[in-house]
Amino acid sequence: VRFYIFAIMFLIFDVEAVFLFPWAVIFMEQKIEHANVVPFYSMMLFLGVLFFAIIYAWKKGVLEWRK
């Protein structure tokens, strides 16, 4: 059961990387005067939710292999 939870956490953050890298490339290719703040803030919200999820999992002890 411990491995299953750890594997699910890995998949969640792996999917995050799949979304983050193409977004960063496209966002950095835009010119500064044409940059829209909505994609930036939406990605920051996405990363913020994932950050709080990893902090929550860490405090609950999900990331500890042995108890």
mmCIF file of the N, C-alpha and C atoms, coordinates in Angstrom:
data_MODEL
# 
_entry.id   MODEL 
# 
loop_
_atom_site.group_PDB 
_atom_site.id 
_atom_site.type_symbol 
_atom_site.label_atom_id 
_atom_site.label_alt_id 
_atom_site.label_comp_id 
_atom_site.label_asym_id 
_atom_site.label_entity_id 
_atom_site.label_seq_id 
_atom_site.pdbx_PDB_ins_code 
_atom_site.Cartn_x 
_atom_site.Cartn_y 
_atom_site.Cartn_z 
_atom_site.occupancy 
_atom_site.B_iso_or_equiv 
_atom_site.pdbx_formal_charge 
_atom_site.auth_seq_id 
_atom_site.auth_comp_id 
_atom_site.auth_asym_id 
_atom_site.auth_atom_id 
_atom_site.pdbx_PDB_model_num 
ATOM 1   N N  . VAL A 1 1  ? 0.831  -1.190 0.000   1.00 0.00 ? 1  VAL A N  1 
ATOM 2   C CA . VAL A 1 1  ? 0.000  0.000  0.000   1.00 0.00 ? 1  VAL A CA 1 
ATOM 3   C C  . VAL A 1 1  ? 0.874  1.252  0.000   1.00 0.00 ? 1  VAL A C  1 
ATOM 4   N N  . ARG A 1 2  ? 1.979  1.214  0.722   1.00 0.00 ? 2  ARG A N  1 
ATOM 5   C CA . ARG A 1 2  ? 2.854  2.387  0.776   1.00 0.00 ? 2  ARG A CA 1 
ATOM 6   C C  . ARG A 1 2  ? 3.432  2.696  -0.606  1.00 0.00 ? 2  ARG A C  1 
ATOM 7   N N  . PHE A 1 3  ? 3.806  1.633  -1.333  1.00 0.00 ? 3  PHE A N  1 
ATOM 8   C CA . PHE A 1 3  ? 4.359  1.844  -2.665  1.00 0.00 ? 3  PHE A CA 1 
ATOM 9   C C  . PHE A 1 3  ? 3.311  2.429  -3.597  1.00 0.00 ? 3  PHE A C  1 
ATOM 10  N N  . TYR A 1 4  ? 2.070  2.007  -3.462  1.00 0.00 ? 4  TYR A N  1 
ATOM 11  C CA . TYR A 1 4  ? 0.989  2.501  -4.305  1.00 0.00 ? 4  TYR A CA 1 
ATOM 12  C C  . TYR A 1 4  ? 0.800  4.007  -4.125  1.00 0.00 ? 4  TYR A C  1 
ATOM 13  N N  . ILE A 1 5  ? 0.772  4.473  -2.904  1.00 0.00 ? 5  ILE A N  1 
ATOM 14  C CA . ILE A 1 5  ? 0.597  5.904  -2.638  1.00 0.00 ? 5  ILE A CA 1 
ATOM 15  C C  . ILE A 1 5  ? 1.788  6.692  -3.162  1.00 0.00 ? 5  ILE A C  1 
ATOM 16  N N  . PHE A 1 6  ? 2.985  6.161  -2.947  1.00 0.00 ? 6  PHE A N  1 
ATOM 17  C CA . PHE A 1 6  ? 4.184  6.829  -3.441  1.00 0.00 ? 6  PHE A CA 1 
ATOM 18  C C  . PHE A 1 6  ? 4.177  6.892  -4.971  1.00 0.00 ? 6  PHE A C  1 
ATOM 19  N N  . ALA A 1 7  ? 3.713  5.833  -5.629  1.00 0.00 ? 7  ALA A N  1 
ATOM 20  C CA . ALA A 1 7  ? 3.640  5.808  -7.090  1.00 0.00 ? 7  ALA A CA 1 
ATOM 21  C C  . ALA A 1 7  ? 2.619  6.811  -7.610  1.00 0.00 ? 7  ALA A C  1 
ATOM 22  N N  . ILE A 1 8  ? 1.502  6.950  -6.932  1.00 0.00 ? 8  ILE A N  1 
ATOM 23  C CA . ILE A 1 8  ? 0.493  7.938  -7.334  1.00 0.00 ? 8  ILE A CA 1 
ATOM 24  C C  . ILE A 1 8  ? 1.054  9.352  -7.204  1.00 0.00 ? 8  ILE A C  1 
ATOM 25  N N  . MET A 1 9  ? 1.782  9.622  -6.127  1.00 0.00 ? 9  MET A N  1 
ATOM 26  C CA . MET A 1 9  ? 2.408  10.939 -5.958  1.00 0.00 ? 9  MET A CA 1 
ATOM 27  C C  . MET A 1 9  ? 3.412  11.201 -7.080  1.00 0.00 ? 9  MET A C  1 
ATOM 28  N N  . PHE A 1 10 ? 4.179  10.190 -7.452  1.00 0.00 ? 10 PHE A N  1 
ATOM 29  C CA . PHE A 1 10 ? 5.129  10.342 -8.549  1.00 0.00 ? 10 PHE A CA 1 
ATOM 30  C C  . PHE A 1 10 ? 4.409  10.669 -9.849  1.00 0.00 ? 10 PHE A C  1 
ATOM 31  N N  . LEU A 1 11 ? 3.318  9.977  -10.132 1.00 0.00 ? 11 LEU A N  1 
ATOM 32  C CA . LEU A 1 11 ? 2.569  10.233 -11.363 1.00 0.00 ? 11 LEU A CA 1 
ATOM 33  C C  . LEU A 1 11 ? 1.995  11.640 -11.397 1.00 0.00 ? 11 LEU A C  1 
ATOM 34  N N  . ILE A 1 12 ? 1.513  12.119 -10.270 1.00 0.00 ? 12 ILE A N  1 
ATOM 35  C CA . ILE A 1 12 ? 0.958  13.472 -10.214 1.00 0.00 ? 12 ILE A CA 1 
ATOM 36  C C  . ILE A 1 12 ? 2.027  14.498 -10.566 1.00 0.00 ? 12 ILE A C  1 
ATOM 37  N N  . PHE A 1 13 ? 3.199  14.365 -9.996  1.00 0.00 ? 13 PHE A N  1 
ATOM 38  C CA . PHE A 1 13 ? 4.246  15.349 -10.256 1.00 0.00 ? 13 PHE A CA 1 
ATOM 39  C C  . PHE A 1 13 ? 4.927  15.116 -11.599 1.00 0.00 ? 13 PHE A C  1 
ATOM 40  N N  . ASP A 1 14 ? 4.820  13.925 -12.149 1.00 0.00 ? 14 ASP A N  1 
ATOM 41  C CA . ASP A 1 14 ? 5.303  13.678 -13.496 1.00 0.00 ? 14 ASP A CA 1 
ATOM 42  C C  . ASP A 1 14 ? 4.396  14.376 -14.506 1.00 0.00 ? 14 ASP A C  1 
ATOM 43  N N  . VAL A 1 15 ? 3.101  14.316 -14.292 1.00 0.00 ? 15 VAL A N  1 
ATOM 44  C CA . VAL A 1 15 ? 2.154  15.019 -15.159 1.00 0.00 ? 15 VAL A CA 1 
ATOM 45  C C  . VAL A 1 15 ? 2.359  16.525 -15.041 1.00 0.00 ? 15 VAL A C  1 
ATOM 46  N N  . GLU A 1 16 ? 2.704  16.992 -13.859 1.00 0.00 ? 16 GLU A N  1 
ATOM 47  C CA . GLU A 1 16 ? 3.004  18.416 -13.687 1.00 0.00 ? 16 GLU A CA 1 
ATOM 48  C C  . GLU A 1 16 ? 4.155  18.826 -14.588 1.00 0.00 ? 16 GLU A C  1 
ATOM 49  N N  . ALA A 1 17 ? 5.194  18.024 -14.656 1.00 0.00 ? 17 ALA A N  1 
ATOM 50  C CA . ALA A 1 17 ? 6.341  18.338 -15.510 1.00 0.00 ? 17 ALA A CA 1 
ATOM 51  C C  . ALA A 1 17 ? 5.948  18.336 -16.983 1.00 0.00 ? 17 ALA A C  1 
ATOM 52  N N  . VAL A 1 18 ? 5.046  17.439 -17.356 1.00 0.00 ? 18 VAL A N  1 
ATOM 53  C CA . VAL A 1 18 ? 4.580  17.387 -18.746 1.00 0.00 ? 18 VAL A CA 1 
ATOM 54  C C  . VAL A 1 18 ? 3.860  18.679 -19.110 1.00 0.00 ? 18 VAL A C  1 
ATOM 55  N N  . PHE A 1 19 ? 3.118  19.266 -18.190 1.00 0.00 ? 19 PHE A N  1 
ATOM 56  C CA . PHE A 1 19 ? 2.438  20.532 -18.449 1.00 0.00 ? 19 PHE A CA 1 
ATOM 57  C C  . PHE A 1 19 ? 3.377  21.729 -18.329 1.00 0.00 ? 19 PHE A C  1 
ATOM 58  N N  . LEU A 1 20 ? 4.339  21.657 -17.449 1.00 0.00 ? 20 LEU A N  1 
ATOM 59  C CA . LEU A 1 20 ? 5.183  22.812 -17.151 1.00 0.00 ? 20 LEU A CA 1 
ATOM 60  C C  . LEU A 1 20 ? 6.176  23.126 -18.258 1.00 0.00 ? 20 LEU A C  1 
ATOM 61  N N  . PHE A 1 21 ? 6.850  22.148 -18.808 1.00 0.00 ? 21 PHE A N  1 
ATOM 62  C CA . PHE A 1 21 ? 7.898  22.416 -19.793 1.00 0.00 ? 21 PHE A CA 1 
ATOM 63  C C  . PHE A 1 21 ? 7.370  23.037 -21.086 1.00 0.00 ? 21 PHE A C  1 
ATOM 64  N N  . PRO A 1 22 ? 6.320  22.514 -21.713 1.00 0.00 ? 22 PRO A N  1 
ATOM 65  C CA . PRO A 1 22 ? 5.812  23.194 -22.919 1.00 0.00 ? 22 PRO A CA 1 
ATOM 66  C C  . PRO A 1 22 ? 5.277  24.591 -22.620 1.00 0.00 ? 22 PRO A C  1 
ATOM 67  N N  . TRP A 1 23 ? 4.639  24.758 -21.476 1.00 0.00 ? 23 TRP A N  1 
ATOM 68  C CA . TRP A 1 23 ? 4.134  26.081 -21.112 1.00 0.00 ? 23 TRP A CA 1 
ATOM 69  C C  . TRP A 1 23 ? 5.282  27.069 -20.982 1.00 0.00 ? 23 TRP A C  1 
ATOM 70  N N  . ALA A 1 24 ? 6.374  26.663 -20.337 1.00 0.00 ? 24 ALA A N  1 
ATOM 71  C CA . ALA A 1 24 ? 7.514  27.560 -20.143 1.00 0.00 ? 24 ALA A CA 1 
ATOM 72  C C  . ALA A 1 24 ? 8.143  27.944 -21.472 1.00 0.00 ? 24 ALA A C  1 
ATOM 73  N N  . VAL A 1 25 ? 8.257  27.015 -22.393 1.00 0.00 ? 25 VAL A N  1 
ATOM 74  C CA . VAL A 1 25 ? 8.846  27.318 -23.699 1.00 0.00 ? 25 VAL A CA 1 
ATOM 75  C C  . VAL A 1 25 ? 7.976  28.306 -24.456 1.00 0.00 ? 25 VAL A C  1 
ATOM 76  N N  . ILE A 1 26 ? 6.689  28.070 -24.497 1.00 0.00 ? 26 ILE A N  1 
ATOM 77  C CA . ILE A 1 26 ? 5.780  28.970 -25.209 1.00 0.00 ? 26 ILE A CA 1 
ATOM 78  C C  . ILE A 1 26 ? 5.729  30.331 -24.531 1.00 0.00 ? 26 ILE A C  1 
ATOM 79  N N  . PHE A 1 27 ? 5.695  30.351 -23.208 1.00 0.00 ? 27 PHE A N  1 
ATOM 80  C CA . PHE A 1 27 ? 5.603  31.615 -22.482 1.00 0.00 ? 27 PHE A CA 1 
ATOM 81  C C  . PHE A 1 27 ? 6.859  32.454 -22.686 1.00 0.00 ? 27 PHE A C  1 
ATOM 82  N N  . MET A 1 28 ? 8.031  31.823 -22.710 1.00 0.00 ? 28 MET A N  1 
ATOM 83  C CA . MET A 1 28 ? 9.276  32.576 -22.867 1.00 0.00 ? 28 MET A CA 1 
ATOM 84  C C  . MET A 1 28 ? 9.490  33.051 -24.302 1.00 0.00 ? 28 MET A C  1 
ATOM 85  N N  . GLU A 1 29 ? 8.845  32.424 -25.282 1.00 0.00 ? 29 GLU A N  1 
ATOM 86  C CA . GLU A 1 29 ? 8.975  32.857 -26.667 1.00 0.00 ? 29 GLU A CA 1 
ATOM 87  C C  . GLU A 1 29 ? 8.135  34.096 -26.965 1.00 0.00 ? 29 GLU A C  1 
ATOM 88  N N  . GLN A 1 30 ? 7.164  34.389 -26.126 1.00 0.00 ? 30 GLN A N  1 
ATOM 89  C CA . GLN A 1 30 ? 6.331  35.568 -26.343 1.00 0.00 ? 30 GLN A CA 1 
ATOM 90  C C  . GLN A 1 30 ? 7.136  36.822 -26.054 1.00 0.00 ? 30 GLN A C  1 
ATOM 91  N N  . LYS A 1 31 ? 6.816  37.862 -26.778 1.00 0.00 ? 31 LYS A N  1 
ATOM 92  C CA . LYS A 1 31 ? 7.462  39.142 -26.512 1.00 0.00 ? 31 LYS A CA 1 
ATOM 93  C C  . LYS A 1 31 ? 6.867  39.744 -25.252 1.00 0.00 ? 31 LYS A C  1 
ATOM 94  N N  . ILE A 1 32 ? 7.670  40.521 -24.577 1.00 0.00 ? 32 ILE A N  1 
ATOM 95  C CA . ILE A 1 32 ? 7.251  41.099 -23.297 1.00 0.00 ? 32 ILE A CA 1 
ATOM 96  C C  . ILE A 1 32 ? 6.001  41.959 -23.457 1.00 0.00 ? 32 ILE A C  1 
ATOM 97  N N  . GLU A 1 33 ? 5.928  42.757 -24.505 1.00 0.00 ? 33 GLU A N  1 
ATOM 98  C CA . GLU A 1 33 ? 4.772  43.637 -24.651 1.00 0.00 ? 33 GLU A CA 1 
ATOM 99  C C  . GLU A 1 33 ? 3.505  42.869 -25.008 1.00 0.00 ? 33 GLU A C  1 
ATOM 100 N N  . HIS A 1 34 ? 3.650  41.658 -25.536 1.00 0.00 ? 34 HIS A N  1 
ATOM 101 C CA . HIS A 1 34 ? 2.483  40.864 -25.898 1.00 0.00 ? 34 HIS A CA 1 
ATOM 102 C C  . HIS A 1 34 ? 2.161  39.786 -24.872 1.00 0.00 ? 34 HIS A C  1 
ATOM 103 N N  . ALA A 1 35 ? 2.946  39.722 -23.832 1.00 0.00 ? 35 ALA A N  1 
ATOM 104 C CA . ALA A 1 35 ? 2.721  38.679 -22.820 1.00 0.00 ? 35 ALA A CA 1 
ATOM 105 C C  . ALA A 1 35 ? 1.411  38.950 -22.082 1.00 0.00 ? 35 ALA A C  1 
ATOM 106 N N  . ASN A 1 36 ? 0.664  37.920 -21.907 1.00 0.00 ? 36 ASN A N  1 
ATOM 107 C CA . ASN A 1 36 ? -0.606 38.010 -21.206 1.00 0.00 ? 36 ASN A CA 1 
ATOM 108 C C  . ASN A 1 36 ? -0.401 37.494 -19.784 1.00 0.00 ? 36 ASN A C  1 
ATOM 109 N N  . VAL A 1 37 ? -0.973 38.159 -18.817 1.00 0.00 ? 37 VAL A N  1 
ATOM 110 C CA . VAL A 1 37 ? -0.775 37.753 -17.430 1.00 0.00 ? 37 VAL A CA 1 
ATOM 111 C C  . VAL A 1 37 ? -1.673 36.584 -17.030 1.00 0.00 ? 37 VAL A C  1 
ATOM 112 N N  . VAL A 1 38 ? -2.726 36.322 -17.778 1.00 0.00 ? 38 VAL A N  1 
ATOM 113 C CA . VAL A 1 38 ? -3.639 35.234 -17.425 1.00 0.00 ? 38 VAL A CA 1 
ATOM 114 C C  . VAL A 1 38 ? -2.948 33.865 -17.486 1.00 0.00 ? 38 VAL A C  1 
ATOM 115 N N  . PRO A 1 39 ? -2.205 33.535 -18.550 1.00 0.00 ? 39 PRO A N  1 
ATOM 116 C CA . PRO A 1 39 ? -1.507 32.232 -18.525 1.00 0.00 ? 39 PRO A CA 1 
ATOM 117 C C  . PRO A 1 39 ? -0.477 32.139 -17.405 1.00 0.00 ? 39 PRO A C  1 
ATOM 118 N N  . PHE A 1 40 ? 0.171  33.243 -17.101 1.00 0.00 ? 40 PHE A N  1 
ATOM 119 C CA . PHE A 1 40 ? 1.167  33.232 -16.028 1.00 0.00 ? 40 PHE A CA 1 
ATOM 120 C C  . PHE A 1 40 ? 0.512  32.945 -14.685 1.00 0.00 ? 40 PHE A C  1 
ATOM 121 N N  . TYR A 1 41 ? -0.551 33.647 -14.372 1.00 0.00 ? 41 TYR A N  1 
ATOM 122 C CA . TYR A 1 41 ? -1.215 33.451 -13.084 1.00 0.00 ? 41 TYR A CA 1 
ATOM 123 C C  . TYR A 1 41 ? -1.916 32.095 -12.997 1.00 0.00 ? 41 TYR A C  1 
ATOM 124 N N  . SER A 1 42 ? -2.420 31.605 -14.115 1.00 0.00 ? 42 SER A N  1 
ATOM 125 C CA . SER A 1 42 ? -3.044 30.281 -14.074 1.00 0.00 ? 42 SER A CA 1 
ATOM 126 C C  . SER A 1 42 ? -2.001 29.197 -13.802 1.00 0.00 ? 42 SER A C  1 
ATOM 127 N N  . MET A 1 43 ? -0.803 29.327 -14.366 1.00 0.00 ? 43 MET A N  1 
ATOM 128 C CA . MET A 1 43 ? 0.247  28.347 -14.080 1.00 0.00 ? 43 MET A CA 1 
ATOM 129 C C  . MET A 1 43 ? 0.751  28.499 -12.652 1.00 0.00 ? 43 MET A C  1 
ATOM 130 N N  . MET A 1 44 ? 0.827  29.709 -12.145 1.00 0.00 ? 44 MET A N  1 
ATOM 131 C CA . MET A 1 44 ? 1.245  29.901 -10.754 1.00 0.00 ? 44 MET A CA 1 
ATOM 132 C C  . MET A 1 44 ? 0.215  29.293 -9.794  1.00 0.00 ? 44 MET A C  1 
ATOM 133 N N  . LEU A 1 45 ? -1.064 29.399 -10.130 1.00 0.00 ? 45 LEU A N  1 
ATOM 134 C CA . LEU A 1 45 ? -2.103 28.761 -9.321  1.00 0.00 ? 45 LEU A CA 1 
ATOM 135 C C  . LEU A 1 45 ? -1.960 27.238 -9.363  1.00 0.00 ? 45 LEU A C  1 
ATOM 136 N N  . PHE A 1 46 ? -1.706 26.695 -10.540 1.00 0.00 ? 46 PHE A N  1 
ATOM 137 C CA . PHE A 1 46 ? -1.497 25.257 -10.709 1.00 0.00 ? 46 PHE A CA 1 
ATOM 138 C C  . PHE A 1 46 ? -0.306 24.784 -9.885  1.00 0.00 ? 46 PHE A C  1 
ATOM 139 N N  . LEU A 1 47 ? 0.807  25.507 -9.955  1.00 0.00 ? 47 LEU A N  1 
ATOM 140 C CA . LEU A 1 47 ? 1.996  25.139 -9.183  1.00 0.00 ? 47 LEU A CA 1 
ATOM 141 C C  . LEU A 1 47 ? 1.768  25.319 -7.689  1.00 0.00 ? 47 LEU A C  1 
ATOM 142 N N  . GLY A 1 48 ? 0.999  26.344 -7.310  1.00 0.00 ? 48 GLY A N  1 
ATOM 143 C CA . GLY A 1 48 ? 0.697  26.568 -5.900  1.00 0.00 ? 48 GLY A CA 1 
ATOM 144 C C  . GLY A 1 48 ? -0.119 25.432 -5.300  1.00 0.00 ? 48 GLY A C  1 
ATOM 145 N N  . VAL A 1 49 ? -1.105 24.958 -6.046  1.00 0.00 ? 49 VAL A N  1 
ATOM 146 C CA . VAL A 1 49 ? -1.916 23.835 -5.564  1.00 0.00 ? 49 VAL A CA 1 
ATOM 147 C C  . VAL A 1 49 ? -1.050 22.591 -5.407  1.00 0.00 ? 49 VAL A C  1 
ATOM 148 N N  . LEU A 1 50 ? -0.176 22.338 -6.367  1.00 0.00 ? 50 LEU A N  1 
ATOM 149 C CA . LEU A 1 50 ? 0.711  21.179 -6.263  1.00 0.00 ? 50 LEU A CA 1 
ATOM 150 C C  . LEU A 1 50 ? 1.708  21.334 -5.123  1.00 0.00 ? 50 LEU A C  1 
ATOM 151 N N  . PHE A 1 51 ? 2.179  22.556 -4.892  1.00 0.00 ? 51 PHE A N  1 
ATOM 152 C CA . PHE A 1 51 ? 3.102  22.799 -3.789  1.00 0.00 ? 51 PHE A CA 1 
ATOM 153 C C  . PHE A 1 51 ? 2.428  22.502 -2.449  1.00 0.00 ? 51 PHE A C  1 
ATOM 154 N N  . PHE A 1 52 ? 1.204  22.981 -2.270  1.00 0.00 ? 52 PHE A N  1 
ATOM 155 C CA . PHE A 1 52 ? 0.497  22.713 -1.023  1.00 0.00 ? 52 PHE A CA 1 
ATOM 156 C C  . PHE A 1 52 ? 0.145  21.229 -0.889  1.00 0.00 ? 52 PHE A C  1 
ATOM 157 N N  . ALA A 1 53 ? -0.076 20.552 -2.009  1.00 0.00 ? 53 ALA A N  1 
ATOM 158 C CA . ALA A 1 53 ? -0.346 19.112 -1.958  1.00 0.00 ? 53 ALA A CA 1 
ATOM 159 C C  . ALA A 1 53 ? 0.878  18.342 -1.489  1.00 0.00 ? 53 ALA A C  1 
ATOM 160 N N  . ILE A 1 54 ? 2.057  18.722 -1.950  1.00 0.00 ? 54 ILE A N  1 
ATOM 161 C CA . ILE A 1 54 ? 3.264  18.010 -1.520  1.00 0.00 ? 54 ILE A CA 1 
ATOM 162 C C  . ILE A 1 54 ? 3.585  18.320 -0.065  1.00 0.00 ? 54 ILE A C  1 
ATOM 163 N N  . ILE A 1 55 ? 3.330  19.537 0.375   1.00 0.00 ? 55 ILE A N  1 
ATOM 164 C CA . ILE A 1 55 ? 3.538  19.883 1.785   1.00 0.00 ? 55 ILE A CA 1 
ATOM 165 C C  . ILE A 1 55 ? 2.566  19.085 2.659   1.00 0.00 ? 55 ILE A C  1 
ATOM 166 N N  . TYR A 1 56 ? 1.310  18.982 2.232   1.00 0.00 ? 56 TYR A N  1 
ATOM 167 C CA . TYR A 1 56 ? 0.314  18.212 2.977   1.00 0.00 ? 56 TYR A CA 1 
ATOM 168 C C  . TYR A 1 56 ? 0.712  16.740 3.060   1.00 0.00 ? 56 TYR A C  1 
ATOM 169 N N  . ALA A 1 57 ? 1.149  16.175 1.928   1.00 0.00 ? 57 ALA A N  1 
ATOM 170 C CA . ALA A 1 57 ? 1.564  14.766 1.917   1.00 0.00 ? 57 ALA A CA 1 
ATOM 171 C C  . ALA A 1 57 ? 2.792  14.553 2.793   1.00 0.00 ? 57 ALA A C  1 
ATOM 172 N N  . TRP A 1 58 ? 3.685  15.505 2.786   1.00 0.00 ? 58 TRP A N  1 
ATOM 173 C CA . TRP A 1 58 ? 4.896  15.397 3.603   1.00 0.00 ? 58 TRP A CA 1 
ATOM 174 C C  . TRP A 1 58 ? 4.542  15.412 5.089   1.00 0.00 ? 58 TRP A C  1 
ATOM 175 N N  . LYS A 1 59 ? 3.652  16.331 5.488   1.00 0.00 ? 59 LYS A N  1 
ATOM 176 C CA . LYS A 1 59 ? 3.263  16.425 6.895   1.00 0.00 ? 59 LYS A CA 1 
ATOM 177 C C  . LYS A 1 59 ? 2.460  15.206 7.347   1.00 0.00 ? 59 LYS A C  1 
ATOM 178 N N  . LYS A 1 60 ? 1.711  14.590 6.434   1.00 0.00 ? 60 LYS A N  1 
ATOM 179 C CA . LYS A 1 60 ? 0.952  13.386 6.767   1.00 0.00 ? 60 LYS A CA 1 
ATOM 180 C C  . LYS A 1 60 ? 1.835  12.145 6.810   1.00 0.00 ? 60 LYS A C  1 
ATOM 181 N N  . GLY A 1 61 ? 3.065  12.240 6.323   1.00 0.00 ? 61 GLY A N  1 
ATOM 182 C CA . GLY A 1 61 ? 3.981  11.109 6.349   1.00 0.00 ? 61 GLY A CA 1 
ATOM 183 C C  . GLY A 1 61 ? 3.872  10.184 5.156   1.00 0.00 ? 61 GLY A C  1 
ATOM 184 N N  . VAL A 1 62 ? 3.222  10.629 4.104   1.00 0.00 ? 62 VAL A N  1 
ATOM 185 C CA . VAL A 1 62 ? 3.057  9.793  2.917   1.00 0.00 ? 62 VAL A CA 1 
ATOM 186 C C  . VAL A 1 62 ? 4.397  9.542  2.236   1.00 0.00 ? 62 VAL A C  1 
ATOM 187 N N  . LEU A 1 63 ? 5.307  10.489 2.310   1.00 0.00 ? 63 LEU A N  1 
ATOM 188 C CA . LEU A 1 63 ? 6.576  10.369 1.610   1.00 0.00 ? 63 LEU A CA 1 
ATOM 189 C C  . LEU A 1 63 ? 7.625  9.586  2.385   1.00 0.00 ? 63 LEU A C  1 
ATOM 190 N N  . GLU A 1 64 ? 7.309  9.170  3.591   1.00 0.00 ? 64 GLU A N  1 
ATOM 191 C CA . GLU A 1 64 ? 8.247  8.368  4.376   1.00 0.00 ? 64 GLU A CA 1 
ATOM 192 C C  . GLU A 1 64 ? 8.080  6.906  3.997   1.00 0.00 ? 64 GLU A C  1 
ATOM 193 N N  . TRP A 1 65 ? 9.162  6.259  3.644   1.00 0.00 ? 65 TRP A N  1 
ATOM 194 C CA . TRP A 1 65 ? 9.089  4.875  3.209   1.00 0.00 ? 65 TRP A CA 1 
ATOM 195 C C  . TRP A 1 65 ? 8.864  3.935  4.388   1.00 0.00 ? 65 TRP A C  1 
ATOM 196 N N  . ARG A 1 66 ? 9.502  4.227  5.521   1.00 0.00 ? 66 ARG A N  1 
ATOM 197 C CA . ARG A 1 66 ? 9.337  3.402  6.724   1.00 0.00 ? 66 ARG A CA 1 
ATOM 198 C C  . ARG A 1 66 ? 8.685  4.226  7.817   1.00 0.00 ? 66 ARG A C  1 
ATOM 199 N N  . LYS A 1 67 ? 7.884  3.563  8.625   1.00 0.00 ? 67 LYS A N  1 
ATOM 200 C CA . LYS A 1 67 ? 7.265  4.256  9.760   1.00 0.00 ? 67 LYS A CA 1 
ATOM 201 C C  . LYS A 1 67 ? 7.649  3.588  11.033  1.00 0.00 ? 67 LYS A C  1 
# 
